[in-house]
Amino acid sequence: LAPGHVYFETAAAIITLIVTGKLLEARAKGQTSEAIKKLMGLRAKTAHIMRDGVEVEVPIEQVQVGDVVVVRPGEKIPVDGVVTEGHSAVDESMITGESLPVDKAPGDRVIGATINRQGLLRFEATAVGRETALAQIIKLVEDAQASKAPIQRMADQVAAVFVPVVVVIALATFAIWYFLVPTATFTDALIRLVAVLVISCPCAMGLATPTAIMVGTGKGAENGILFKNSAALERAHGLTAIVLDK
């Protein structure tokens, strides 16, 4: 047996609390990543394009700007483009929220990941890869999650001052107990130093706000609500009227 009290249970409790916090943070980030994966899952995996007068099926990554793409009824439109031949109605609800299919004719624009409902369409690809509307939406969600809301910047500023102050107070506590309290031992002083650091730990201040922003923007994306940035999400609580175009 080790002489005296070695505080194994205290060390275990502190580590458990910190790891639990990290676990909750990772879980929240994982749920947010799932929202982005769902958006990515809306994209078509392959496309039918005309090459040398012959229709071939290629992976979506091989479609180039200027390719003539063929979309049959019930298929997803793989990339953005302009209709060159055919008439149809396209379900654009996943992009615009419009519940009724939109008629398409030569000269009309089509959006990748929407669904061709009726006739056969041929269109010229105008945006592929990261330039498509869906890719821009995904980038918008990722940028919103990475941006800092005003309250988060304030929390960072407070933490930048708070942490050094706490460290100084902890060191002062150690010095007072070790040098000015006659009955105190080094262990007593060290315990007080650690207590100040643990109790004053600003982890919640630094983690709660960015995690809440990630979850908020991710849940919004799942339900078709996109936030341009974190500042917009923060201001949403003060809304008194919302204007819709539907």
Phi, psi and chi 1 to 4 in degrees:
 res  aa     phi    psi   chi1   chi2   chi3   chi4
   1 LEU       -  140.3  -65.2  177.1      -      -
   2 ALA   -75.4  141.4      -      -      -      -
   3 PRO   -71.0  137.9   25.9  -34.7      -      -
   4 GLY    75.9 -172.6      -      -      -      -
   5 HIS   -91.4  126.0 -157.3  -55.5      -      -
   6 VAL  -104.4   -2.6  -69.0      -      -      -
   7 TYR    59.9   38.3  -56.4  100.7      -      -
   8 PHE   -63.0  -40.6  -74.1  144.9      -      -
   9 GLU   -66.8  -32.4   78.3  -72.9   -8.4      -
  10 THR   -67.9  -45.3  -56.0      -      -      -
  11 ALA   -61.1  -42.2      -      -      -      -
  12 ALA   -64.0  -41.6      -      -      -      -
  13 ALA   -64.5  -43.4      -      -      -      -
  14 ILE   -63.8  -46.7  -66.9  172.4      -      -
  15 ILE   -62.4  -40.6  -67.2  173.7      -      -
  16 THR   -61.6  -44.0  -60.1      -      -      -
  17 LEU   -63.4  -42.6  -68.8  173.9      -      -
  18 ILE   -65.9  -44.8  -67.7  175.0      -      -
  19 VAL   -65.0  -37.6  170.9      -      -      -
  20 THR   -62.4  -41.6  -58.6      -      -      -
  21 GLY   -61.4  -43.0      -      -      -      -
  22 LYS   -63.3  -37.7  -68.7  -69.1 -174.6 -179.5
  23 LEU   -63.6  -44.4  174.8   63.2      -      -
  24 LEU   -64.4  -38.4  -65.7  175.4      -      -
  25 GLU   -64.9  -45.6  179.4 -170.7    6.2      -
  26 ALA   -63.8  -36.2      -      -      -      -
  27 ARG   -65.6  -42.6 -178.0  179.9  177.7 -174.8
  28 ALA   -63.4  -42.7      -      -      -      -
  29 LYS   -64.8  -36.6  -70.9 -178.6  178.3  178.8
  30 GLY   -64.8  -40.1      -      -      -      -
  31 GLN   -64.3  -37.6  -68.4  172.5  -15.4      -
  32 THR   -66.8  -41.4  -58.5      -      -      -
  33 SER   -61.3  -34.2  -61.4      -      -      -
  34 GLU   -63.0  -37.0  -74.5  -61.4  -40.2      -
  35 ALA   -62.9  -41.6      -      -      -      -
  36 ILE   -67.9  -39.2  -63.9  178.1      -      -
  37 LYS   -62.2  -36.4  -72.2  179.7 -178.8  178.2
  38 LYS   -64.4  -39.4  -72.8 -179.1 -179.6  179.2
  39 LEU   -63.8  -43.9  -73.1  175.5      -      -
  40 MET   -64.0  -31.9  -67.4  179.5  174.7      -
  41 GLY   -68.4  -12.2      -      -      -      -
  42 LEU   -74.1  -18.8  -64.6  174.4      -      -
  43 ARG   -72.8  149.0  -63.5 -178.8  -63.7 -173.5
  44 ALA   -71.4  150.2      -      -      -      -
  45 LYS   -90.5  -30.3  -58.2  -62.6 -173.8  -66.1
  46 THR  -134.4  169.1   60.8      -      -      -
  47 ALA  -143.7  148.1      -      -      -      -
  48 HIS   -99.1  117.5  -65.7   90.9      -      -
  49 ILE  -126.9  159.7   63.4  174.1      -      -
  50 MET   -93.1  122.2  -57.9  -59.0  -63.6      -
  51 ARG  -128.9  116.9  -70.2  -82.8  171.7   88.1
  52 ASP    55.8   39.9  -60.2  -35.7      -      -
  53 GLY    78.5    3.4      -      -      -      -
  54 VAL  -119.1  136.3  178.8      -      -      -
  55 GLU   -81.2  124.4 -179.3 -178.5  -33.5      -
  56 VAL  -129.3  152.4  -65.1      -      -      -
  57 GLU  -100.3  126.5 -176.3  176.5    3.5      -
  58 VAL  -132.0  156.7  -61.3      -      -      -
  59 PRO   -59.7  149.7  -22.1   33.1      -      -
  60 ILE   -58.0  -29.5 -170.7   69.0      -      -
  61 GLU   -68.4  -18.8  -66.4   80.1   11.7      -
  62 GLN   -92.3   -3.8  -65.7 -176.8   14.8      -
  63 VAL   -71.6  134.0  179.9      -      -      -
  64 GLN  -117.5  157.0  -59.0  175.9   -0.3      -
  65 VAL   -60.8  132.1  173.5      -      -      -
  66 GLY    99.7  -15.2      -      -      -      -
  67 ASP   -65.5  145.6  -78.1  -18.5      -      -
  68 VAL   -91.7  118.2  175.7      -      -      -
  69 VAL  -105.2  138.1 -175.8      -      -      -
  70 VAL  -109.8  128.3 -179.4      -      -      -
  71 VAL  -128.1  122.1 -175.3      -      -      -
  72 ARG   -92.0  165.4  -66.6  176.2  174.7   79.1
  73 PRO   -57.3  135.0  -26.0   35.0      -      -
  74 GLY    89.6   -9.7      -      -      -      -
  75 GLU   -91.4  155.1  -66.8 -178.4  -16.2      -
  76 LYS   -79.5  141.4  -75.6 -174.6  178.4 -179.0
  77 ILE   -76.0  120.1  -65.2  173.4      -      -
  78 PRO   -74.0  -36.5   23.9  -31.4      -      -
  79 VAL  -140.2  172.4  -64.7      -      -      -
  80 ASP   -76.3  148.6  -61.4   -2.1      -      -
  81 GLY  -173.7 -172.9      -      -      -      -
  82 VAL  -123.8  129.2  176.8      -      -      -
  83 VAL   -65.2  131.4  176.7      -      -      -
  84 THR  -110.8  -22.3   57.5      -      -      -
  85 GLU  -156.5  137.4 -176.5 -179.3  -14.9      -
  86 GLY   104.2  162.6      -      -      -      -
  87 HIS  -131.0  139.7  -66.2   76.3      -      -
  88 SER  -162.3  179.1 -176.8      -      -      -
  89 ALA  -122.4  131.6      -      -      -      -
  90 VAL  -116.3  132.6  176.2      -      -      -
  91 ASP   -81.8  107.2 -179.1   -2.6      -      -
  92 GLU  -107.6   19.2  -63.1 -177.5  -18.7      -
  93 SER   -61.8  -31.8   57.5      -      -      -
  94 MET   -70.4  -17.1   53.8   77.9   61.8      -
  95 ILE  -103.4  -49.9  -67.3  -71.6      -      -
  96 THR  -100.5  -18.0   65.0      -      -      -
  97 GLY    83.9   -2.8      -      -      -      -
  98 GLU   -70.3  121.0  178.0   60.0   63.2      -
  99 SER   -76.0  -27.6   58.8      -      -      -
 100 LEU   -91.2  141.0  -63.4  176.5      -      -
 101 PRO   -60.3  147.6  -24.2   34.6      -      -
 102 VAL  -104.9  128.0  179.6      -      -      -
 103 ASP   -66.8  138.7  -68.3  -25.5      -      -
 104 LYS  -126.8  137.5  -62.1  -65.7 -178.9 -179.2
 105 ALA  -140.7  168.8      -      -      -      -
 106 PRO   -50.8  132.0  -30.5   37.0      -      -
 107 GLY    99.4  -16.0      -      -      -      -
 108 ASP   -83.9  151.6  -68.6  -23.5      -      -
 109 ARG   -88.8  144.2  -62.3 -173.7   63.1   83.1
 110 VAL  -122.4  153.1  -70.1      -      -      -
 111 ILE  -116.1  134.9  -55.7  171.9      -      -
 112 GLY   -59.3  142.8      -      -      -      -
 113 ALA    83.5   -7.2      -      -      -      -
 114 THR   -78.9  168.1   56.0      -      -      -
 115 ILE  -115.2  127.6  -58.7  174.7      -      -
 116 ASN   -78.0  120.6 -178.2   23.7      -      -
 117 ARG   -93.9  -35.9  -73.2  -62.3 -174.2 -169.5
 118 GLN  -120.5  -88.1  -64.4  179.5   -4.8      -
 119 GLY   -84.0  171.1      -      -      -      -
 120 LEU   -77.8  137.3 -176.1  142.5      -      -
 121 LEU  -122.4  142.5  -72.1  176.9      -      -
 122 ARG  -120.8  132.7  -74.3 -173.9  172.4   88.2
 123 PHE  -144.0  157.7   67.7   90.4      -      -
 124 GLU   -93.2  126.4 -179.9 -178.6  -16.0      -
 125 ALA   -67.6  128.9      -      -      -      -
 126 THR  -114.8  -18.1   57.9      -      -      -
 127 ALA  -148.3  129.0      -      -      -      -
 128 VAL  -132.0  165.5  -61.3      -      -      -
 129 GLY    58.9 -126.8      -      -      -      -
 130 ARG   -74.3   -7.0  -63.5 -177.9  179.7 -179.6
 131 GLU   -91.6   -8.2  -58.2  -57.7  -39.5      -
 132 THR   -71.7  162.1   61.6      -      -      -
 133 ALA   -62.0  -41.6      -      -      -      -
 134 LEU   -65.1  -40.9  179.6   60.9      -      -
 135 ALA   -62.8  -36.7      -      -      -      -
 136 GLN   -67.5  -36.4  -66.0  -62.3  -44.8      -
 137 ILE   -64.7  -44.8  -69.7  174.2      -      -
 138 ILE   -60.8  -42.4  -65.9  172.0      -      -
 139 LYS   -63.9  -37.8 -175.7  176.7 -175.6  -60.5
 140 LEU   -62.3  -43.1 -179.3   64.8      -      -
 141 VAL   -64.0  -44.7  174.3      -      -      -
 142 GLU   -63.5  -41.8  -68.3  174.7  -21.5      -
 143 ASP   -65.6  -38.7  -70.0  -14.5      -      -
 144 ALA   -63.6  -39.5      -      -      -      -
 145 GLN   -69.4  -31.0  -68.6  172.5  -18.8      -
 146 ALA   -83.6  -20.3      -      -      -      -
 147 SER   -74.1  158.3   64.0      -      -      -
 148 LYS  -104.7  127.6  -73.5 -170.0  175.5 -177.7
 149 ALA   -75.5  157.4      -      -      -      -
 150 PRO   -53.9  -39.4  -28.9   35.7      -      -
 151 ILE   -66.5  -32.2 -173.5   64.5      -      -
 152 GLN   -71.1  -39.8 -174.8  177.5  -12.4      -
 153 ARG   -63.3  -37.4  -73.5 -164.2  -66.9  -90.8
 154 MET   -65.7  -40.5 -176.0  179.4   71.7      -
 155 ALA   -62.7  -39.3      -      -      -      -
 156 ASP   -64.1  -41.1  -69.4  -17.7      -      -
 157 GLN   -65.4  -41.3  -67.7  172.5   -7.1      -
 158 VAL   -65.0  -43.8  171.1      -      -      -
 159 ALA   -63.3  -34.6      -      -      -      -
 160 ALA   -62.9  -30.0      -      -      -      -
 161 VAL   -92.1  -38.4  176.0      -      -      -
 162 PHE   -63.1  -44.4 -176.2   75.6      -      -
 163 VAL   -62.0  -51.4  172.3      -      -      -
 164 PRO   -60.1  -36.1  -22.9   34.0      -      -
 165 VAL   -64.0  -42.7  169.3      -      -      -
 166 VAL   -63.5  -41.0  168.0      -      -      -
 167 VAL   -62.6  -42.5  172.0      -      -      -
 168 VAL   -63.7  -43.6  170.1      -      -      -
 169 ILE   -62.9  -40.0  -67.2  174.9      -      -
 170 ALA   -63.8  -43.4      -      -      -      -
 171 LEU   -65.6  -38.5  -67.0  174.4      -      -
 172 ALA   -65.4  -38.5      -      -      -      -
 173 THR   -62.0  -44.1  -58.8      -      -      -
 174 PHE   -60.2  -46.5  175.7   86.4      -      -
 175 ALA   -62.8  -42.1      -      -      -      -
 176 ILE   -62.6  -46.6  -69.7  171.5      -      -
 177 TRP   -69.1  -37.3  -86.0   86.0      -      -
 178 TYR   -78.5  -37.6 -173.2   67.6      -      -
 179 PHE  -101.2  -27.0  -65.8  108.1      -      -
 180 LEU  -108.4  -13.9  -59.2 -178.2      -      -
 181 VAL  -102.4  108.6  178.6      -      -      -
 182 PRO   -59.0  -36.6  -21.3   32.7      -      -
 183 THR   -84.4   -7.2   58.6      -      -      -
 184 ALA   -81.8  142.2      -      -      -      -
 185 THR  -102.1  176.2   63.4      -      -      -
 186 PHE   -59.5  -39.5  176.6   83.2      -      -
 187 THR   -62.3  -43.1  -59.0      -      -      -
 188 ASP   -59.7  -45.3  -65.0  -31.1      -      -
 189 ALA   -65.0  -40.4      -      -      -      -
 190 LEU   -65.5  -38.5 -173.9   62.3      -      -
 191 ILE   -61.3  -43.2  -70.0  173.7      -      -
 192 ARG   -66.1  -38.1  -88.4   66.7 -178.6 -177.2
 193 LEU   -61.9  -48.0  179.6  146.9      -      -
 194 VAL   -64.8  -38.3  172.9      -      -      -
 195 ALA   -60.6  -43.2      -      -      -      -
 196 VAL   -62.9  -43.6  171.7      -      -      -
 197 LEU   -64.6  -43.8  -68.6  177.0      -      -
 198 VAL   -68.4  -47.3  171.2      -      -      -
 199 ILE   -66.3  -34.3  -66.3  172.8      -      -
 200 SER   -92.3    4.0  -55.9      -      -      -
 201 CYS   -55.7  123.5  178.4      -      -      -
 202 PRO   -89.1   27.5   34.8  -34.2      -      -
 203 CYS   -58.1  -43.5  -66.5      -      -      -
 204 ALA   -61.0  -38.7      -      -      -      -
 205 MET   -63.9  -39.3 -174.9 -175.4  -56.9      -
 206 GLY   -83.6  -22.8      -      -      -      -
 207 LEU  -103.6  -33.6  -64.7  177.6      -      -
 208 ALA   -63.4  -45.6      -      -      -      -
 209 THR   -66.2  -52.3  -58.1      -      -      -
 210 PRO   -62.8  -34.3   17.7  -29.7      -      -
 211 THR   -66.4  -41.7  -58.9      -      -      -
 212 ALA   -62.9  -38.6      -      -      -      -
 213 ILE   -65.7  -43.1  -69.6  171.9      -      -
 214 MET   -59.4  -47.8  -79.1 -169.2  172.3      -
 215 VAL   -65.5  -42.6  173.8      -      -      -
 216 GLY   -61.8  -47.9      -      -      -      -
 217 THR   -68.9  -34.4   52.6      -      -      -
 218 GLY   -67.0  -45.0      -      -      -      -
 219 LYS   -64.3  -37.9  -73.3  -64.6 -177.4 -177.7
 220 GLY   -62.3  -43.2      -      -      -      -
 221 ALA   -62.3  -37.6      -      -      -      -
 222 GLU   -61.4  -31.1  -74.7 -177.2   -3.2      -
 223 ASN  -103.0   15.9  -67.6  -81.5      -      -
 224 GLY    78.9   16.8      -      -      -      -
 225 ILE  -110.3  118.2  -57.5  171.6      -      -
 226 LEU  -109.6  134.9  -57.9  178.2      -      -
 227 PHE  -106.3  130.6  -66.0   93.1      -      -
 228 LYS   -64.0  -37.7 -175.5  176.5 -178.7  179.2
 229 ASN  -160.2  176.6   49.0   46.0      -      -
 230 SER   -68.1  -29.8  -60.7      -      -      -
 231 ALA   -62.9  -38.5      -      -      -      -
 232 ALA   -64.6  -39.6      -      -      -      -
 233 LEU   -63.7  -40.2  176.6   62.3      -      -
 234 GLU   -66.2  -37.3 -179.1  179.5  -23.7      -
 235 ARG   -76.3  -13.4  -70.0 -164.1  -62.3  -92.4
 236 ALA   -61.1  -27.8      -      -      -      -
 237 HIS   -66.5  -20.2   80.6  -79.5      -      -
 238 GLY   -94.1    5.7      -      -      -      -
 239 LEU   -66.9  136.6  -65.1  177.5      -      -
 240 THR  -116.5  -14.5   57.2      -      -      -
 241 ALA  -151.1  142.6      -      -      -      -
 242 ILE  -126.3  130.7  -60.4  176.3      -      -
 243 VAL  -105.6  126.7  178.8      -      -      -
 244 LEU  -115.6  150.6  -54.6  174.9      -      -
 245 ASP   -99.9   14.2   68.5  -19.3      -      -
 246 LYS  -117.5      -  -59.8  -70.1 -175.0  -69.3
